[in-house]
Amino acid sequence: MGANVSSSSLYDANGAGHSIKPRLGDIPESCVALVLMQLDPPEICKLARLNRAFRDASSADFIWESKLPSNYMYLVEKVFDEKSMAGLGKKELYGRLCKPQSFDGGTKELWLDKSTGGLCVSISAKALSITGIDDRRYWNHISTEESRFQSVAYLQQIWWLEVDGEFEFQFPTGTYSLFFRLQLGRSSKRLGRRVCCTEHIHGWDARPVRFELTTSSGQHSACHCFMNNVGNWVLYYVGDFVVEQPSESTKIGFSLTQIDCTHTKGGLCVDGVFICPSGVCSES
């Protein structure tokens, strides 16, 4: 009997056939939202284009709050003013934080990785302590479109190379990697093409550069590296550090040194320092 009822329900009063199978658009919005919450942000945005139910569900605050870092209000207070945040939903907030936001007088930027929501930070060379930086015989700040800060520190020649920095911040829980962004050679554009001046490059094959990282929680990492990649921006890995308390500030110290005074070295561009979740190396 049940089978007959099921079969007859496929026809209307005039005998015309029609399907009673539920369509994608018939799924309750609340159920769609629960499914979307299990996905990555790019997947949520793709599914939002399916139909109205998915589009409306994809804007639910509880979905995007689960994608934001646990201490996202700290980030908001760091880079936004209260007026610009008025009436902003969590989806819009996530979108804004995925775009680089400058702070500390424009010497630093932070943003969220679009796919994972992980926090990334970039620190300008102007926020670092560089030995001899005020002596134009050794260093110059030069303008370039190849830096997110529009300028880099350029080393012509020096005996004692030391670049130090400190950064204190409330990082979300996780493991982070720290890099120096460097280039051998001074790049520019000529007739619309990128060219790299190499005349000052010397001394890097005699001794390796030492990179070092320390944290206020006692973590330490150090490594040595010969720099031989000419004309390209390279992220030189310094080390990892782990954050377990997102409500507490972590103080990081980092350095780049080559202090063997038996020879000079030059032709180095220092863009700054890049910090990102371990395994996520995205500067955009």
C-alpha positions as protocol buffer text, in pm:
chain_id: "A"
residue {
  index: 1
  type: MET
  ca { x: 0 y: 0 z: 0 }
}
residue {
  index: 2
  type: GLY
  ca { x: 283 y: 237 z: 87 }
}
residue {
  index: 3
  type: ALA
  ca { x: 439 y: 173 z: -251 }
}
residue {
  index: 4
  type: ASN
  ca { x: 112 y: 256 z: -429 }
}
residue {
  index: 5
  type: VAL
  ca { x: 75 y: 583 z: -238 }
}
residue {
  index: 6
  type: SER
  ca { x: 433 y: 676 z: -317 }
}
residue {
  index: 7
  type: SER
  ca { x: 381 y: 601 z: -683 }
}
residue {
  index: 8
  type: SER
  ca { x: 50 y: 789 z: -713 }
}
residue {
  index: 9
  type: SER
  ca { x: 201 y: 1096 z: -554 }
}
residue {
  index: 10
  type: LEU
  ca { x: 411 y: 1143 z: -866 }
}
residue {
  index: 11
  type: TYR
  ca { x: 102 y: 1261 z: -1061 }
}
residue {
  index: 12
  type: ASP
  ca { x: -134 y: 1554 z: -1023 }
}
residue {
  index: 13
  type: ALA
  ca { x: -517 y: 1551 z: -1074 }
}
residue {
  index: 14
  type: ASN
  ca { x: -478 y: 1569 z: -1452 }
}
residue {
  index: 15
  type: GLY
  ca { x: -237 y: 1280 z: -1460 }
}
residue {
  index: 16
  type: ALA
  ca { x: 62 y: 1498 z: -1541 }
}
residue {
  index: 17
  type: GLY
  ca { x: 387 y: 1369 z: -1397 }
}
residue {
  index: 18
  type: HIS
  ca { x: 601 y: 1579 z: -1167 }
}
residue {
  index: 19
  type: SER
  ca { x: 887 y: 1509 z: -930 }
}
residue {
  index: 20
  type: ILE
  ca { x: 850 y: 1533 z: -554 }
}
residue {
  index: 21
  type: LYS
  ca { x: 1225 y: 1505 z: -494 }
}
residue {
  index: 22
  type: PRO
  ca { x: 1360 y: 1795 z: -285 }
}
residue {
  index: 23
  type: ARG
  ca { x: 1572 y: 2048 z: -472 }
}
residue {
  index: 24
  type: LEU
  ca { x: 1894 y: 2209 z: -354 }
}
residue {
  index: 25
  type: GLY
  ca { x: 1702 y: 2529 z: -287 }
}
residue {
  index: 26
  type: ASP
  ca { x: 1465 y: 2347 z: -52 }
}
residue {
  index: 27
  type: ILE
  ca { x: 1736 y: 2282 z: 208 }
}
residue {
  index: 28
  type: PRO
  ca { x: 1667 y: 2502 z: 514 }
}
residue {
  index: 29
  type: GLU
  ca { x: 1905 y: 2796 z: 542 }
}
residue {
  index: 30
  type: SER
  ca { x: 2003 y: 2693 z: 895 }
}
residue {
  index: 31
  type: CYS
  ca { x: 2115 y: 2351 z: 768 }
}
residue {
  index: 32
  type: VAL
  ca { x: 2311 y: 2509 z: 485 }
}
residue {
  index: 33
  type: ALA
  ca { x: 2487 y: 2737 z: 734 }
}
residue {
  index: 34
  type: LEU
  ca { x: 2592 y: 2440 z: 948 }
}
residue {
  index: 35
  type: VAL
  ca { x: 2743 y: 2274 z: 642 }
}
residue {
  index: 36
  type: LEU
  ca { x: 2923 y: 2591 z: 532 }
}
residue {
  index: 37
  type: MET
  ca { x: 3078 y: 2635 z: 875 }
}
residue {
  index: 38
  type: GLN
  ca { x: 3280 y: 2317 z: 814 }
}
residue {
  index: 39
  type: LEU
  ca { x: 3437 y: 2455 z: 497 }
}
residue {
  index: 40
  type: ASP
  ca { x: 3727 y: 2690 z: 422 }
}
residue {
  index: 41
  type: PRO
  ca { x: 3645 y: 3054 z: 332 }
}
residue {
  index: 42
  type: PRO
  ca { x: 3716 y: 3013 z: -44 }
}
residue {
  index: 43
  type: GLU
  ca { x: 3482 y: 2712 z: -55 }
}
residue {
  index: 44
  type: ILE
  ca { x: 3211 y: 2906 z: 128 }
}
residue {
  index: 45
  type: CYS
  ca { x: 3234 y: 3188 z: -126 }
}
residue {
  index: 46
  type: LYS
  ca { x: 3209 y: 2945 z: -418 }
}
residue {
  index: 47
  type: LEU
  ca { x: 2899 y: 2771 z: -278 }
}
residue {
  index: 48
  type: ALA
  ca { x: 2737 y: 3109 z: -209 }
}
residue {
  index: 49
  type: ARG
  ca { x: 2691 y: 3141 z: -585 }
}
residue {
  index: 50
  type: LEU
  ca { x: 2471 y: 2830 z: -608 }
}
residue {
  index: 51
  type: ASN
  ca { x: 2139 y: 2985 z: -511 }
}
residue {
  index: 52
  type: ARG
  ca { x: 1971 y: 3230 z: -276 }
}
residue {
  index: 53
  type: ALA
  ca { x: 1962 y: 2993 z: 22 }
}
residue {
  index: 54
  type: PHE
  ca { x: 2337 y: 2935 z: 3 }
}
residue {
  index: 55
  type: ARG
  ca { x: 2403 y: 3306 z: -56 }
}
residue {
  index: 56
  type: ASP
  ca { x: 2200 y: 3413 z: 247 }
}
residue {
  index: 57
  type: ALA
  ca { x: 2340 y: 3139 z: 468 }
}
residue {
  index: 58
  type: SER
  ca { x: 2698 y: 3226 z: 372 }
}
residue {
  index: 59
  type: SER
  ca { x: 2661 y: 3566 z: 539 }
}
residue {
  index: 60
  type: ALA
  ca { x: 2576 y: 3429 z: 885 }
}
residue {
  index: 61
  type: ASP
  ca { x: 2791 y: 3587 z: 1155 }
}
residue {
  index: 62
  type: PHE
  ca { x: 2848 y: 3259 z: 1341 }
}
residue {
  index: 63
  type: ILE
  ca { x: 3009 y: 3107 z: 1028 }
}
residue {
  index: 64
  type: TRP
  ca { x: 3264 y: 3385 z: 986 }
}
residue {
  index: 65
  type: GLU
  ca { x: 3330 y: 3427 z: 1356 }
}
residue {
  index: 66
  type: SER
  ca { x: 3451 y: 3065 z: 1352 }
}
residue {
  index: 67
  type: LYS
  ca { x: 3698 y: 3157 z: 1074 }
}
residue {
  index: 68
  type: LEU
  ca { x: 3836 y: 3466 z: 1247 }
}
residue {
  index: 69
  type: PRO
  ca { x: 4129 y: 3431 z: 1491 }
}
residue {
  index: 70
  type: SER
  ca { x: 4017 y: 3383 z: 1850 }
}
residue {
  index: 71
  type: ASN
  ca { x: 4162 y: 3723 z: 1946 }
}
residue {
  index: 72
  type: TYR
  ca { x: 4037 y: 3906 z: 1637 }
}
residue {
  index: 73
  type: MET
  ca { x: 3915 y: 4201 z: 1845 }
}
residue {
  index: 74
  type: TYR
  ca { x: 4278 y: 4273 z: 1936 }
}
residue {
  index: 75
  type: LEU
  ca { x: 4359 y: 4292 z: 1562 }
}
residue {
  index: 76
  type: VAL
  ca { x: 4057 y: 4512 z: 1499 }
}
residue {
  index: 77
  type: GLU
  ca { x: 4162 y: 4758 z: 1770 }
}
residue {
  index: 78
  type: LYS
  ca { x: 4516 y: 4758 z: 1631 }
}
residue {
  index: 79
  type: VAL
  ca { x: 4430 y: 4864 z: 1276 }
}
residue {
  index: 80
  type: PHE
  ca { x: 4074 y: 5003 z: 1261 }
}
residue {
  index: 81
  type: ASP
  ca { x: 3902 y: 5299 z: 1420 }
}
residue {
  index: 82
  type: GLU
  ca { x: 3568 y: 5248 z: 1595 }
}
residue {
  index: 83
  type: LYS
  ca { x: 3372 y: 5453 z: 1342 }
}
residue {
  index: 84
  type: SER
  ca { x: 3479 y: 5242 z: 1043 }
}
residue {
  index: 85
  type: MET
  ca { x: 3364 y: 4925 z: 1220 }
}
residue {
  index: 86
  type: ALA
  ca { x: 3010 y: 5041 z: 1295 }
}
residue {
  index: 87
  type: GLY
  ca { x: 2750 y: 4791 z: 1169 }
}
residue {
  index: 88
  type: LEU
  ca { x: 3009 y: 4567 z: 1009 }
}
residue {
  index: 89
  type: GLY
  ca { x: 2915 y: 4197 z: 990 }
}
residue {
  index: 90
  type: LYS
  ca { x: 3167 y: 3921 z: 1058 }
}
residue {
  index: 91
  type: LYS
  ca { x: 3191 y: 3832 z: 687 }
}
residue {
  index: 92
  type: GLU
  ca { x: 3277 y: 4191 z: 597 }
}
residue {
  index: 93
  type: LEU
  ca { x: 3524 y: 4204 z: 885 }
}
residue {
  index: 94
  type: TYR
  ca { x: 3696 y: 3887 z: 761 }
}
residue {
  index: 95
  type: GLY
  ca { x: 3719 y: 4039 z: 414 }
}
residue {
  index: 96
  type: ARG
  ca { x: 3877 y: 4357 z: 544 }
}
residue {
  index: 97
  type: LEU
  ca { x: 4130 y: 4172 z: 756 }
}
residue {
  index: 98
  type: CYS
  ca { x: 4234 y: 3967 z: 453 }
}
residue {
  index: 99
  type: LYS
  ca { x: 4359 y: 4292 z: 297 }
}
residue {
  index: 100
  type: PRO
  ca { x: 4693 y: 4428 z: 430 }
}
residue {
  index: 101
  type: GLN
  ca { x: 4629 y: 4682 z: 708 }
}
residue {
  index: 102
  type: SER
  ca { x: 4912 y: 4913 z: 815 }
}
residue {
  index: 103
  type: PHE
  ca { x: 4988 y: 5016 z: 1174 }
}
residue {
  index: 104
  type: ASP
  ca { x: 5268 y: 5164 z: 1385 }
}
residue {
  index: 105
  type: GLY
  ca { x: 5304 y: 5464 z: 1158 }
}
residue {
  index: 106
  type: GLY
  ca { x: 5296 y: 5258 z: 840 }
}
residue {
  index: 107
  type: THR
  ca { x: 5609 y: 5058 z: 930 }
}
residue {
  index: 108
  type: LYS
  ca { x: 5415 y: 4733 z: 978 }
}
residue {
  index: 109
  type: GLU
  ca { x: 5125 y: 4553 z: 811 }
}
residue {
  index: 110
  type: LEU
  ca { x: 4902 y: 4264 z: 911 }
}
residue {
  index: 111
  type: TRP
  ca { x: 4652 y: 4054 z: 720 }
}
residue {
  index: 112
  type: LEU
  ca { x: 4477 y: 3718 z: 735 }
}
residue {
  index: 113
  type: ASP
  ca { x: 4557 y: 3439 z: 493 }
}
residue {
  index: 114
  type: LYS
  ca { x: 4241 y: 3411 z: 280 }
}
residue {
  index: 115
  type: SER
  ca { x: 4226 y: 3032 z: 288 }
}
residue {
  index: 116
  type: THR
  ca { x: 4310 y: 2958 z: 652 }
}
residue {
  index: 117
  type: GLY
  ca { x: 4245 y: 3280 z: 845 }
}
residue {
  index: 118
  type: GLY
  ca { x: 4602 y: 3261 z: 978 }
}
residue {
  index: 119
  type: LEU
  ca { x: 4768 y: 3587 z: 1081 }
}
residue {
  index: 120
  type: CYS
  ca { x: 5055 y: 3725 z: 871 }
}
residue {
  index: 121
  type: VAL
  ca { x: 5271 y: 4026 z: 961 }
}
residue {
  index: 122
  type: SER
  ca { x: 5526 y: 4222 z: 761 }
}
residue {
  index: 123
  type: ILE
  ca { x: 5776 y: 4460 z: 924 }
}
residue {
  index: 124
  type: SER
  ca { x: 5950 y: 4733 z: 722 }
}
residue {
  index: 125
  type: ALA
  ca { x: 6327 y: 4786 z: 717 }
}
residue {
  index: 126
  type: LYS
  ca { x: 6253 y: 5130 z: 869 }
}
residue {
  index: 127
  type: ALA
  ca { x: 6129 y: 4954 z: 1184 }
}
residue {
  index: 128
  type: LEU
  ca { x: 6460 y: 4767 z: 1223 }
}
residue {
  index: 129
  type: SER
  ca { x: 6785 y: 4869 z: 1390 }
}
residue {
  index: 130
  type: ILE
  ca { x: 7057 y: 4863 z: 1122 }
}
residue {
  index: 131
  type: THR
  ca { x: 7420 y: 4937 z: 1202 }
}
residue {
  index: 132
  type: GLY
  ca { x: 7536 y: 5245 z: 1009 }
}
residue {
  index: 133
  type: ILE
  ca { x: 7194 y: 5315 z: 856 }
}
residue {
  index: 134
  type: ASP
  ca { x: 7232 y: 5694 z: 899 }
}
residue {
  index: 135
  type: ASP
  ca { x: 7569 y: 5704 z: 722 }
}
residue {
  index: 136
  type: ARG
  ca { x: 7512 y: 5742 z: 350 }
}
residue {
  index: 137
  type: ARG
  ca { x: 7857 y: 5603 z: 277 }
}
residue {
  index: 138
  type: TYR
  ca { x: 7710 y: 5266 z: 374 }
}
residue {
  index: 139
  type: TRP
  ca { x: 7332 y: 5265 z: 346 }
}
residue {
  index: 140
  type: ASN
  ca { x: 7053 y: 5438 z: 155 }
}
residue {
  index: 141
  type: HIS
  ca { x: 6675 y: 5410 z: 167 }
}
residue {
  index: 142
  type: ILE
  ca { x: 6562 y: 5369 z: -194 }
}
residue {
  index: 143
  type: SER
  ca { x: 6213 y: 5378 z: -340 }
}
residue {
  index: 144
  type: THR
  ca { x: 6079 y: 5069 z: -514 }
}
residue {
  index: 145
  type: GLU
  ca { x: 5745 y: 4921 z: -617 }
}
residue {
  index: 146
  type: GLU
  ca { x: 5879 y: 4578 z: -523 }
}
residue {
  index: 147
  type: SER
  ca { x: 5825 y: 4643 z: -152 }
}
residue {
  index: 148
  type: ARG
  ca { x: 5484 y: 4663 z: 13 }
}
residue {
  index: 149
  type: PHE
  ca { x: 5632 y: 4961 z: 205 }
}
residue {
  index: 150
  type: GLN
  ca { x: 5751 y: 5128 z: -117 }
}
residue {
  index: 151
  type: SER
  ca { x: 6111 y: 5154 z: 4 }
}
residue {
  index: 152
  type: VAL
  ca { x: 6401 y: 4929 z: 109 }
}
residue {
  index: 153
  type: ALA
  ca { x: 6737 y: 4976 z: 279 }
}
residue {
  index: 154
  type: TYR
  ca { x: 7023 y: 4935 z: 32 }
}
residue {
  index: 155
  type: LEU
  ca { x: 7375 y: 4846 z: 148 }
}
residue {
  index: 156
  type: GLN
  ca { x: 7657 y: 4977 z: -70 }
}
residue {
  index: 157
  type: GLN
  ca { x: 7949 y: 4858 z: 139 }
}
residue {
  index: 158
  type: ILE
  ca { x: 8023 y: 4786 z: 506 }
}
residue {
  index: 159
  type: TRP
  ca { x: 8257 y: 4582 z: 724 }
}
residue {
  index: 160
  type: TRP
  ca { x: 8019 y: 4506 z: 1011 }
}
residue {
  index: 161
  type: LEU
  ca { x: 7667 y: 4402 z: 908 }
}
residue {
  index: 162
  type: GLU
  ca { x: 7405 y: 4385 z: 1182 }
}
residue {
  index: 163
  type: VAL
  ca { x: 7028 y: 4412 z: 1141 }
}
residue {
  index: 164
  type: ASP
  ca { x: 6820 y: 4369 z: 1457 }
}
residue {
  index: 165
  type: GLY
  ca { x: 6452 y: 4396 z: 1537 }
}
residue {
  index: 166
  type: GLU
  ca { x: 6195 y: 4342 z: 1810 }
}
residue {
  index: 167
  type: PHE
  ca { x: 5823 y: 4290 z: 1781 }
}
residue {
  index: 168
  type: GLU
  ca { x: 5567 y: 4245 z: 2057 }
}
residue {
  index: 169
  type: PHE
  ca { x: 5219 y: 4124 z: 1964 }
}
residue {
  index: 170
  type: GLN
  ca { x: 4925 y: 3909 z: 2070 }
}
residue {
  index: 171
  type: PHE
  ca { x: 4945 y: 3628 z: 1815 }
}
residue {
  index: 172
  type: PRO
  ca { x: 4661 y: 3375 z: 1782 }
}
residue {
  index: 173
  type: THR
  ca { x: 4749 y: 3025 z: 1899 }
}
residue {
  index: 174
  type: GLY
  ca { x: 4973 y: 2837 z: 1658 }
}
residue {
  index: 175
  type: THR
  ca { x: 5321 y: 2785 z: 1517 }
}
residue {
  index: 176
  type: TYR
  ca { x: 5475 y: 3072 z: 1321 }
}
residue {
  index: 177
  type: SER
  ca { x: 5773 y: 3105 z: 1087 }
}
residue {
  index: 178
  type: LEU
  ca { x: 5990 y: 3415 z: 1057 }
}
residue {
  index: 179
  type: PHE
  ca { x: 6180 y: 3522 z: 745 }
}
residue {
  index: 180
  type: PHE
  ca { x: 6401 y: 3808 z: 630 }
}
residue {
  index: 181
  type: ARG
  ca { x: 6308 y: 3935 z: 282 }
}
residue {
  index: 182
  type: LEU
  ca { x: 6634 y: 4019 z: 105 }
}
residue {
  index: 183
  type: GLN
  ca { x: 6776 y: 4069 z: -241 }
}
residue {
  index: 184
  type: LEU
  ca { x: 7130 y: 4081 z: -375 }
}
residue {
  index: 185
  type: GLY
  ca { x: 7137 y: 4364 z: -627 }
}
residue {
  index: 186
  type: ARG
  ca { x: 6942 y: 4684 z: -679 }
}
residue {
  index: 187
  type: SER
  ca { x: 6645 y: 4642 z: -913 }
}
residue {
  index: 188
  type: SER
  ca { x: 6478 y: 4914 z: -1119 }
}
residue {
  index: 189
  type: LYS
  ca { x: 6279 y: 4955 z: -1439 }
}
residue {
  index: 190
  type: ARG
  ca { x: 6430 y: 5058 z: -1770 }
}
residue {
  index: 191
  type: LEU
  ca { x: 6209 y: 5101 z: -2076 }
}
residue {
  index: 192
  type: GLY
  ca { x: 5934 y: 4918 z: -1892 }
}
residue {
  index: 193
  type: ARG
  ca { x: 6153 y: 4616 z: -1812 }
}
residue {
  index: 194
  type: ARG
  ca { x: 6293 y: 4507 z: -1477 }
}
residue {
  index: 195
  type: VAL
  ca { x: 6671 y: 4528 z: -1456 }
}
residue {
  index: 196
  type: CYS
  ca { x: 6905 y: 4460 z: -1164 }
}
residue {
  index: 197
  type: CYS
  ca { x: 7225 y: 4652 z: -1091 }
}
residue {
  index: 198
  type: THR
  ca { x: 7490 y: 4418 z: -949 }
}
residue {
  index: 199
  type: GLU
  ca { x: 7794 y: 4649 z: -930 }
}
residue {
  index: 200
  type: HIS
  ca { x: 7806 y: 4664 z: -548 }
}
residue {
  index: 201
  type: ILE
  ca { x: 7751 y: 4290 z: -482 }
}
residue {
  index: 202
  type: HIS
  ca { x: 8056 y: 4145 z: -309 }
}
residue {
  index: 203
  type: GLY
  ca { x: 8172 y: 3963 z: 2 }
}
residue {
  index: 204
  type: TRP
  ca { x: 7882 y: 3720 z: 46 }
}
residue {
  index: 205
  type: ASP
  ca { x: 8078 y: 3414 z: -65 }
}
residue {
  index: 206
  type: ALA
  ca { x: 8345 y: 3457 z: 204 }
}
residue {
  index: 207
  type: ARG
  ca { x: 8130 y: 3387 z: 511 }
}
residue {
  index: 208
  type: PRO
  ca { x: 7767 y: 3286 z: 566 }
}
residue {
  index: 209
  type: VAL
  ca { x: 7510 y: 3520 z: 718 }
}
residue {
  index: 210
  type: ARG
  ca { x: 7381 y: 3427 z: 1064 }
}
residue {
  index: 211
  type: PHE
  ca { x: 7005 y: 3450 z: 1133 }
}
residue {
  index: 212
  type: GLU
  ca { x: 6872 y: 3431 z: 1488 }
}
residue {
  index: 213
  type: LEU
  ca { x: 6531 y: 3433 z: 1662 }
}
residue {
  index: 214
  type: THR
  ca { x: 6440 y: 3451 z: 2033 }
}
residue {
  index: 215
  type: THR
  ca { x: 6110 y: 3490 z: 2216 }
}
residue {
  index: 216
  type: SER
  ca { x: 6003 y: 3612 z: 2559 }
}
residue {
  index: 217
  type: SER
  ca { x: 5893 y: 3255 z: 2639 }
}
residue {
  index: 218
  type: GLY
  ca { x: 6249 y: 3124 z: 2601 }
}
residue {
  index: 219
  type: GLN
  ca { x: 6231 y: 2986 z: 2249 }
}
residue {
  index: 220
  type: HIS
  ca { x: 6545 y: 3017 z: 2037 }
}
residue {
  index: 221
  type: SER
  ca { x: 6647 y: 2938 z: 1682 }
}
residue {
  index: 222
  type: ALA
  ca { x: 6961 y: 3014 z: 1479 }
}
residue {
  index: 223
  type: CYS
  ca { x: 7096 y: 2920 z: 1137 }
}
residue {
  index: 224
  type: HIS
  ca { x: 7366 y: 3014 z: 886 }
}
residue {
  index: 225
  type: CYS
  ca { x: 7319 y: 3070 z: 515 }
}
residue {
  index: 226
  type: PHE
  ca { x: 7533 y: 3173 z: 219 }
}
residue {
  index: 227
  type: MET
  ca { x: 7351 y: 3430 z: 7 }
}
residue {
  index: 228
  type: ASN
  ca { x: 7409 y: 3369 z: -364 }
}
residue {
  index: 229
  type: ASN
  ca { x: 7074 y: 3430 z: -534 }
}
residue {
  index: 230
  type: VAL
  ca { x: 7138 y: 3749 z: -734 }
}
residue {
  index: 231
  type: GLY
  ca { x: 6858 y: 3971 z: -862 }
}
residue {
  index: 232
  type: ASN
  ca { x: 6566 y: 3797 z: -688 }
}
residue {
  index: 233
  type: TRP
  ca { x: 6378 y: 3865 z: -368 }
}
residue {
  index: 234
  type: VAL
  ca { x: 6423 y: 3572 z: -133 }
}
residue {
  index: 235
  type: LEU
  ca { x: 6255 y: 3485 z: 197 }
}
residue {
  index: 236
  type: TYR
  ca { x: 6543 y: 3363 z: 414 }
}
residue {
  index: 237
  type: TYR
  ca { x: 6407 y: 3135 z: 684 }
}
residue {
  index: 238
  type: VAL
  ca { x: 6514 y: 3225 z: 1039 }
}
residue {
  index: 239
  type: GLY
  ca { x: 6311 y: 2987 z: 1256 }
}
residue {
  index: 240
  type: ASP
  ca { x: 5976 y: 2894 z: 1411 }
}
residue {
  index: 241
  type: PHE
  ca { x: 5811 y: 2993 z: 1737 }
}
residue {
  index: 242
  type: VAL
  ca { x: 5500 y: 2860 z: 1910 }
}
residue {
  index: 243
  type: VAL
  ca { x: 5221 y: 3067 z: 2066 }
}
residue {
  index: 244
  type: GLU
  ca { x: 4998 y: 2899 z: 2324 }
}
residue {
  index: 245
  type: GLN
  ca { x: 4838 y: 3200 z: 2498 }
}
residue {
  index: 246
  type: PRO
  ca { x: 4663 y: 3428 z: 2246 }
}
residue {
  index: 247
  type: SER
  ca { x: 4553 y: 3668 z: 2520 }
}
residue {
  index: 248
  type: GLU
  ca { x: 4916 y: 3739 z: 2615 }
}
residue {
  index: 249
  type: SER
  ca { x: 5177 y: 3933 z: 2419 }
}
residue {
  index: 250
  type: THR
  ca { x: 5471 y: 3746 z: 2272 }
}
residue {
  index: 251
  type: LYS
  ca { x: 5792 y: 3945 z: 2236 }
}
residue {
  index: 252
  type: ILE
  ca { x: 6015 y: 3838 z: 1948 }
}
residue {
  index: 253
  type: GLY
  ca { x: 6375 y: 3935 z: 1885 }
}
residue {
  index: 254
  type: PHE
  ca { x: 6541 y: 3863 z: 1550 }
}
residue {
  index: 255
  type: SER
  ca { x: 6867 y: 3946 z: 1378 }
}
residue {
  index: 256
  type: LEU
  ca { x: 7076 y: 3916 z: 1064 }
}
residue {
  index: 257
  type: THR
  ca { x: 7453 y: 3944 z: 1112 }
}
residue {
  index: 258
  type: GLN
  ca { x: 7776 y: 3904 z: 922 }
}
residue {
  index: 259
  type: ILE
  ca { x: 8041 y: 4056 z: 1147 }
}
residue {
  index: 260
  type: ASP
  ca { x: 8359 y: 3905 z: 1009 }
}
residue {
  index: 261
  type: CYS
  ca { x: 8567 y: 4221 z: 957 }
}
residue {
  index: 262
  type: THR
  ca { x: 8829 y: 4055 z: 737 }
}
residue {
  index: 263
  type: HIS
  ca { x: 8633 y: 4164 z: 430 }
}
residue {
  index: 264
  type: THR
  ca { x: 8365 y: 4410 z: 322 }
}
residue {
  index: 265
  type: LYS
  ca { x: 8026 y: 4317 z: 179 }
}
residue {
  index: 266
  type: GLY
  ca { x: 7773 y: 4513 z: -22 }
}
residue {
  index: 267
  type: GLY
  ca { x: 7497 y: 4521 z: -280 }
}
residue {
  index: 268
  type: LEU
  ca { x: 7224 y: 4400 z: -41 }
}
residue {
  index: 269
  type: CYS
  ca { x: 6862 y: 4520 z: -30 }
}
residue {
  index: 270
  type: VAL
  ca { x: 6677 y: 4471 z: 300 }
}
residue {
  index: 271
  type: ASP
  ca { x: 6300 y: 4490 z: 261 }
}
residue {
  index: 272
  type: GLY
  ca { x: 6213 y: 4372 z: 613 }
}
residue {
  index: 273
  type: VAL
  ca { x: 6080 y: 4077 z: 808 }
}
residue {
  index: 274
  type: PHE
  ca { x: 5785 y: 3850 z: 728 }
}
residue {
  index: 275
  type: ILE
  ca { x: 5598 y: 3639 z: 987 }
}
residue {
  index: 276
  type: CYS
  ca { x: 5331 y: 3384 z: 894 }
}
residue {
  index: 277
  type: PRO
  ca { x: 5175 y: 3061 z: 1022 }
}
residue {
  index: 278
  type: SER
  ca { x: 5410 y: 2767 z: 965 }
}
residue {
  index: 279
  type: GLY
  ca { x: 5333 y: 2613 z: 626 }
}
residue {
  index: 280
  type: VAL
  ca { x: 5163 y: 2930 z: 495 }
}
residue {
  index: 281
  type: CYS
  ca { x: 5405 y: 3142 z: 297 }
}
residue {
  index: 282
  type: SER
  ca { x: 5180 y: 3405 z: 131 }
}
residue {
  index: 283
  type: GLU
  ca { x: 5286 y: 3770 z: 112 }
}
residue {
  index: 284
  type: SER
  ca { x: 4973 y: 3892 z: -60 }
}
